[in-house]
Amino acid sequence: MKNNVRLNAQLREQTGKRSVRRIRRELDQIPGVIYGAGKQAQNIHFSAKELAAALADESTYSRILTLNIDGQGEQQAVLKQVQRHPSRPRLLHVDFLRIDMNKKLFMEVPIHLHGATQAPGVKDGGILSHHLTEVEIQCLPADLPQYIELDVSRLQLGHSLHLADLVLPSGVELTVAVADDEHNQPVVSILKPYVPSAEELASEQAAPEAKETEVIEKGGEEEESEK
């Protein structure tokens, strides 16, 4: 477990839409909440700039974070939810879950592919297709990995690697059973490139001529209507 991300936060006494809007607009702060571990939830807020910088790092979403709230001591937590504006690059709210070092966490962590350029299927002209980019795991906080690495360097054209092919670190388990094909989802495949048939190629070559004729006919109709 790596734990070198620290965030400063302030307690937030006021709640409600007006309050959080003022916090965002006037104070350039992002509202949030921290809860869990059998303790009372606390409404907090962060520097928008500091929080945005932390969230720009992918590992922030799958590691233990240290929150320093108003200088009252540090609390360890994981990021559970980030709310963003639907059409603007703006943070709206963040949720943090306090951790108990003796209780298992359920977290989604990214899957990193290794050896893609060495894969025989890629060298043969295949297209690498990602089916899953992250996976849910369970583990104690001390065992939480920042990502799961999957070696695809031997993947052949037309073949796939599945959840059961993931090599998990010690103490880490998937939250779903992968004993049967229904749950053993594909993670990555190398697809054969699509090659159009002779009929499709002939149809594509003929299509521009038909479109050109149609445009000429429409042009004649428009000239008549203008008159």
N, C-alpha and C positions, 0 to 999 in steps of 0.2 A: 504494500500500500504506500503510495506516495502522497504526501500531504504538504504541499508548499504553496497552496493558493489561500491567501488570506483576504478577507473582505471586511471593511469597516462599515458599521451600520449604526443608525440612531433609532431609539424607541419612538414610536408614533402613537400618540394618545388619541388623536382625532381620526375618525373613520367616516366612511360615506363617500359618495361620488364627488361632492364639492371639495371635500378635503383632499382627496387623492389628485384631483385636477389641479388644485392649487400647488400641491407638492411638485407635480410634474412641471407646470408652467412657470411658477414663480421661483421655486427653489432648485430647479433642475435636478430633482431627485426622483428615484423610482420606488414606489411603495412595494412592500412585500410582507411576508409572514413566515415565522418559524414555529414549528409545532412538533409534537411527538416525544418519545422517551418518557411518557408518563408525566410530563410537565405542562404547565399552562402555555397556551399559544401566545406569542408576542407579535404585535404589529410593529413593523420596522420600515426603514427606508434607507436607500443607498445613493451614493453619488452616481448619477447617470453615466458619467464618463468612466469611472472606475468599474462599474458593473458591466458596461458594454465591452470594455477591454478584456475582462475575465471571460465573458461569454463568447468572445471571438476565438478562444482556444477550445478545441473540441474536447479535450480531456476534462474540462470543467464539468461537463455533464455526467461524468462517470468516475469521479474521485471524491475523496473526503475533503470537505472544505472547512476552513476555520473562520468563524464569524466573531468579530470583536464588536460587541454591542455596547455603545456608550461607555467604553472603558470599564465595564462591569465584569470583565472576565471573558474568556473565550469559550465558544460553543462549537462543537463539531457537528456537521450536518452534510446532507447531500441535496443537490438540486433536484426537485421533483417536478416543477412546472414553470414554464416561461410563457407569459402572455405577450403577444406582439400586436401592434396595430395591423389591421387587415390589408391596408393599402399603402402604409408609410413605413419607412425604416425606423420605427420607434418602439421602445420597450414600454410595456404598460404595467406589468406586475410579475413578481417572482415568488415562488413557494419553496421553502426549505424544510427538510425533515431532519430533526435531531436524530443522532444515532446512539445506539447502545452497543458498545463493543462486544457484548456477549450475545447479541441477538442477530439473526441473519437478516440481510438486506435483500430486497428484490429490486434489481436494477436492469435497465437496458444499456448495453455497452456496444460500441461500434465494432464491426468486423473489418479488419484490415487484410487485404489480399497481398500475398508475397509471391514473387516469382512469375508475375503475369507475362513479362516479355520473354521468359524462357519456356513458357508452356508450348508443347508441340502443336497443340491445336491453333494457337495464335500464329505460330510460324507458318502453319499451313493455310493461313488466310482466314481463319475463323474469327468470330466476333465474340468478345468476352461480355457476357450478360449477367448483371447483378440481380438476383432475385430478392436477397435480403441484405441490408446494409447494417443492421444491428440485431442483437439477440438479447432476450431477457434471461438473466441468470440469478441465482441465489447463492449467497456466501456470507461469511462473517465480514465485518468492515475491514479487518486487517488483511483479508484475502482479496479485496476488491481490485480487479484488474482495470486498467484504463481502456483496454481494447482486447479483442480476441483475434489472434493472427491465424490465417488460413493459407497454407502453402498450395498454390495452384501450378507450380512449376512443371508438374508431370501430367497435367490435364490434357486429354486428347480431344480432337475435334468431334463434336456431337455428344460429349460426355458431360456429366455434372458432378458436383460435390454437394453433399447434403449436411444437415445439422449433425448427424452422427459422425461426420468426418472431422468435426471441430475438435482440436486438441485443447482441452480446458486445463488451466492451471490447478494446482493442488488446492483442494477446499472449495472449488467452484463447480456448480452444477447448473444444468439447464432447468428451467421451470416447467418444461414440457417433456413428456416421455417420447423417445424417438425409436421405440422398438418396432413400430409398424410403419408402412409406407405412407399412411394417412397423415401422420404427425412428423415424419422425417422429411421436412420440407427441403427443397433444393436451395442452396445458398448462391451458387454461381454455376454457369454453364458456358461452354464454348459452342456457339451456334455456327452452323454452316452458312456461308454468305448466300443470299438469295440470288438465283440466276434466272432471269425471265426466259420463258419459252419462246420458240420461234414465232408462234402465233401472237404472243404479246408484243414482241418487237415489231412485227408487221403492223399490228394495230396502232402502235405508238407512232410509227412512221407515216401512216395514213391519216392520223388524226389532225395534224396541222393543216392539211389541204382542205379537209372538211370545214374546219373552223374558219379558214380564210374565205371560203365560198359563202359561209353563213354571214360573215361580217359585210361582205359586198352586198348581199341581198338586203340586209338590214339598212345599210347606208342608202340604198335606192328607195326603200320605203320611207325613211326619214326625210329625204329630199322631196318626195311627193307630198308628204303631210305638211311640210313647211310652206309649200306653195298654196 
